[in-house]
Structure formats: structure tokens, C-alpha cells
Amino acid sequence: MVFVGQGVISGEQMIKQSEKAYSPAVLAKLRYQIIDLRNVERMDITSEQMRQLAMLDRRAAEQSAGGKIAIVASHDLTVGLSRIYSAYAQSPELDAKIFPTMEEARAWVEDTGSREASARLS
């Protein structure tokens, strides 16, 4: 699943989009997510909304085979907020990482061995 953000996005929008996307049919097939924030100018999101979003993503990872979220961020603001999200989202079922390019993000999510190795180290 790939989410593409652009312009100004809010925490409320991100939460609603995630809730809508996590249907049982989607969760049955979900392998990974890529969140593309390269064209986001501003993010209006509170700390509590960031926690809610991370909680939704952790639950989705528990209910699916998709335990990877790659965040593509290239601006200081989106990188910083993505680091906060990543800290909230980390769990045994979910691994979230930040990448500067879409190519690096795709390579990581498609590398099934890295998730299995990470699980063995835990």
C-alpha cells in the first residue's frame, strides 16, 4: 500500500485515511506500506494524533503480514515528524524506517529477509 501526501496535511486526515484503508480485505493482503511525504509542505499534527496513528498502524501490522512501513521524507520538517512517529510505531510486529528516496524505500520493503532477521534478533 502506498500513501502519497502533498501540500498541507493534518493529523486528522492521516488518521481518517488509515482507518478507511485498514479494511479486513486490505489487511488480509497487506505486506507493507510506503508513505511518501516528499511533496508535503506542512503537517498539522499533534503528539496525541501521532500516537493514535502509530497505534492504528501497530494494530494493522498485528492483523496482517505487513510489518513494514517505509516513510519517504526529504524535508527537515517531515523527517523530524517521521522520527517521532517511528519511535511511537516500533513494536515486535512493526518496523518503521525513514528514507530519502522512493527507490531506497521500495528496496527495503521488498527485502523480506530483513524483517525475518530483525525478528530473529528480538
C-alpha contacts under 8 A as a table, 3 or more apart, distances in Angstrom:
res1	aa1	res2	aa2	distance
1	M	30	L	6.99
1	M	31	R	7.81
1	M	32	Y	6.26
1	M	33	Q	4.73
1	M	34	I	6.39
2	V	33	Q	5.59
2	V	34	I	4.69
2	V	35	I	5.88
2	V	36	D	7.38
3	F	33	Q	7.57
3	F	34	I	6.22
3	F	35	I	4.78
3	F	36	D	6.03
4	V	35	I	6.07
4	V	36	D	4.74
4	V	37	L	6.47
5	G	9	I	7.06
5	G	35	I	7.64
5	G	36	D	6.08
5	G	37	L	5.27
5	G	38	R	7.58
5	G	39	N	6.46
5	G	40	V	5.79
6	Q	9	I	7.10
6	Q	37	L	6.84
6	Q	38	R	7.53
6	Q	39	N	4.62
6	Q	40	V	4.22
6	Q	41	E	6.88
7	G	39	N	6.39
7	G	40	V	4.68
7	G	41	E	4.87
7	G	42	R	6.57
8	V	40	V	6.10
8	V	41	E	5.61
8	V	42	R	4.74
8	V	43	M	5.78
8	V	44	D	7.44
9	I	13	Q	6.63
9	I	14	M	7.43
9	I	40	V	7.23
9	I	42	R	6.51
9	I	43	M	5.05
9	I	44	D	6.26
10	S	13	Q	5.18
10	S	14	M	6.39
10	S	43	M	5.62
10	S	44	D	4.53
10	S	45	I	5.49
11	G	14	M	5.09
11	G	15	I	6.15
11	G	43	M	7.40
11	G	44	D	6.06
11	G	45	I	4.24
11	G	46	T	6.80
11	G	49	Q	5.65
11	G	50	M	7.02
12	E	15	I	5.22
12	E	16	K	6.14
12	E	45	I	7.51
12	E	49	Q	7.20
13	Q	16	K	5.22
13	Q	17	Q	6.04
14	M	17	Q	5.16
14	M	18	S	6.17
14	M	53	L	7.38
15	I	18	S	5.15
15	I	19	E	6.15
15	I	49	Q	7.52
15	I	52	Q	7.36
15	I	53	L	5.65
16	K	19	E	5.14
16	K	20	K	6.10
17	Q	20	K	5.13
17	Q	21	A	6.04
18	S	21	A	5.02
18	S	22	Y	6.14
18	S	53	L	7.62
18	S	56	L	7.32
18	S	57	D	7.85
19	E	22	Y	5.48
19	E	23	S	7.76
19	E	56	L	7.42
20	K	23	S	6.70
21	A	26	V	7.08
22	Y	26	V	5.99
22	Y	27	L	6.02
22	Y	60	A	6.81
23	S	26	V	5.24
23	S	27	L	6.17
24	P	27	L	5.06
24	P	28	A	6.14
25	A	28	A	5.31
25	A	29	K	6.93
26	V	29	K	5.42
26	V	30	L	5.86
27	L	30	L	4.99
27	L	60	A	6.75
27	L	63	Q	6.53
27	L	64	S	5.10
27	L	65	A	7.88
28	A	63	Q	7.79
28	A	64	S	5.77
28	A	65	A	7.60
29	K	64	S	7.18
29	K	65	A	7.46
30	L	33	Q	7.89
30	L	64	S	6.02
30	L	65	A	6.18
30	L	66	G	5.17
31	R	64	S	7.35
31	R	65	A	5.42
31	R	66	G	3.71
31	R	67	G	6.99
31	R	68	K	7.47
32	Y	66	G	4.62
32	Y	67	G	6.28
32	Y	68	K	4.97
32	Y	69	I	5.92
32	Y	70	A	7.95
32	Y	109	V	6.30
33	Q	66	G	7.60
33	Q	68	K	6.37
33	Q	69	I	4.74
33	Q	70	A	6.24
33	Q	109	V	7.82
34	I	69	I	5.76
34	I	70	A	4.74
34	I	71	I	5.79
34	I	72	V	7.27
34	I	105	A	7.13
34	I	106	R	7.68
35	I	69	I	7.33
35	I	70	A	6.22
35	I	71	I	4.73
35	I	72	V	6.06
36	D	39	N	7.79
36	D	71	I	6.08
36	D	72	V	4.80
36	D	73	A	6.70
36	D	102	M	7.64
37	L	40	V	5.28
37	L	71	I	7.22
37	L	72	V	5.72
37	L	73	A	5.11
37	L	74	S	7.58
37	L	78	T	6.78
38	R	72	V	6.44
38	R	73	A	5.15
38	R	74	S	5.63
38	R	75	H	7.15
40	V	43	M	7.23
40	V	78	T	7.56
42	R	77	L	7.61
42	R	78	T	7.89
43	M	78	T	7.52
45	I	49	Q	6.11
45	I	50	M	6.68
46	T	49	Q	5.12
46	T	50	M	6.23
47	S	50	M	5.01
47	S	51	R	6.32
48	E	51	R	5.07
48	E	52	Q	6.25
49	Q	52	Q	4.95
49	Q	53	L	6.11
50	M	53	L	5.17
50	M	54	A	6.22
50	M	84	I	7.83
50	M	85	Y	5.96
50	M	88	Y	7.70
51	R	54	A	5.10
51	R	55	M	6.09
51	R	85	Y	7.26
51	R	88	Y	6.11
51	R	89	A	7.86
52	Q	55	M	5.02
52	Q	56	L	6.22
53	L	56	L	5.16
53	L	57	D	6.28
54	A	57	D	5.07
54	A	58	R	6.09
54	A	85	Y	6.42
54	A	86	S	7.83
54	A	88	Y	5.82
54	A	89	A	4.59
55	M	58	R	5.07
55	M	59	R	6.19
55	M	88	Y	7.86
55	M	89	A	6.77
56	L	59	R	5.21
56	L	60	A	6.19
57	D	60	A	5.00
57	D	61	A	6.17
57	D	89	A	7.09
57	D	94	L	7.91
58	R	61	A	5.10
58	R	62	E	6.32
58	R	89	A	6.27
58	R	90	Q	7.82
58	R	91	S	7.12
58	R	93	E	7.00
58	R	94	L	6.03
59	R	62	E	5.07
59	R	63	Q	6.39
60	A	63	Q	5.14
60	A	64	S	6.15
60	A	66	G	7.83
61	A	64	S	5.23
61	A	65	A	6.64
61	A	66	G	5.38
61	A	67	G	4.90
61	A	68	K	7.87
61	A	93	E	5.90
61	A	94	L	5.90
62	E	65	A	7.67
62	E	67	G	7.68
62	E	93	E	5.96
62	E	94	L	7.92
64	S	67	G	7.58
66	G	94	L	7.85
67	G	93	E	5.52
67	G	94	L	4.32
67	G	95	D	6.00
67	G	115	R	7.84
68	K	94	L	5.72
68	K	95	D	4.94
68	K	96	A	5.84
68	K	109	V	6.34
68	K	115	R	7.77
69	I	94	L	7.48
69	I	95	D	6.29
69	I	96	A	4.61
69	I	97	K	6.52
69	I	109	V	7.47
70	A	96	A	5.81
70	A	97	K	5.19
70	A	98	I	5.89
70	A	99	F	6.95
70	A	105	A	5.52
70	A	106	R	7.82
70	A	108	W	7.67
70	A	109	V	6.83
71	I	82	S	7.11
71	I	96	A	7.35
71	I	97	K	6.12
71	I	98	I	4.65
71	I	99	F	6.01
71	I	105	A	7.16
72	V	98	I	5.87
72	V	99	F	4.86
72	V	100	P	5.55
72	V	101	T	5.95
72	V	102	M	6.15
72	V	105	A	6.70
73	A	78	T	5.72
73	A	79	V	5.39
73	A	82	S	7.69
73	A	98	I	6.77
73	A	99	F	6.26
73	A	100	P	5.45
73	A	101	T	7.48
74	S	78	T	7.00
74	S	79	V	6.48
74	S	99	F	7.95
74	S	100	P	5.27
74	S	101	T	7.68
75	H	78	T	5.47
75	H	79	V	6.01
76	D	79	V	5.16
76	D	80	G	6.00
77	L	80	G	5.23
77	L	81	L	6.21
78	T	81	L	5.16
78	T	82	S	5.85
79	V	82	S	5.01
79	V	83	R	6.23
79	V	98	I	7.35
80	G	83	R	5.19
80	G	84	I	6.61
81	L	84	I	5.13
81	L	85	Y	6.29
82	S	85	Y	4.98
82	S	86	S	5.96
82	S	98	I	6.96
83	R	86	S	4.97
83	R	87	A	6.26
83	R	98	I	7.44
84	I	87	A	5.26
84	I	88	Y	6.53
85	Y	88	Y	5.16
85	Y	89	A	6.04
86	S	89	A	5.02
86	S	90	Q	6.10
86	S	96	A	5.45
86	S	97	K	6.69
87	A	90	Q	5.78
89	A	94	L	6.89
89	A	95	D	7.46
89	A	96	A	6.77
90	Q	93	E	7.94
90	Q	94	L	5.65
90	Q	95	D	5.56
90	Q	96	A	6.40
91	S	94	L	5.08
91	S	95	D	6.77
92	P	95	D	7.62
92	P	119	A	7.21
92	P	122	S	7.61
95	D	115	R	7.88
98	I	105	A	7.76
99	F	102	M	7.35
99	F	104	E	6.33
99	F	105	A	5.77
100	P	104	E	7.41
101	T	104	E	5.47
101	T	105	A	6.46
102	M	105	A	5.03
102	M	106	R	6.06
103	E	106	R	5.23
103	E	107	A	6.18
104	E	107	A	5.15
104	E	108	W	6.27
105	A	108	W	5.25
105	A	109	V	6.31
106	R	109	V	5.30
106	R	110	E	6.03
107	A	110	E	5.33
107	A	111	D	6.22
108	W	111	D	5.23
108	W	114	S	7.77
109	V	112	T	7.12
111	D	114	S	5.89
111	D	115	R	7.62
112	T	115	R	5.69
112	T	116	E	6.62
113	G	116	E	5.12
113	G	117	A	6.00
114	S	117	A	5.12
114	S	118	S	6.04
115	R	118	S	5.02
115	R	119	A	6.17
116	E	119	A	5.09
116	E	120	R	6.31
117	A	120	R	5.12
117	A	121	L	6.37
118	S	121	L	5.24
118	S	122	S	6.58
119	A	122	S	5.34
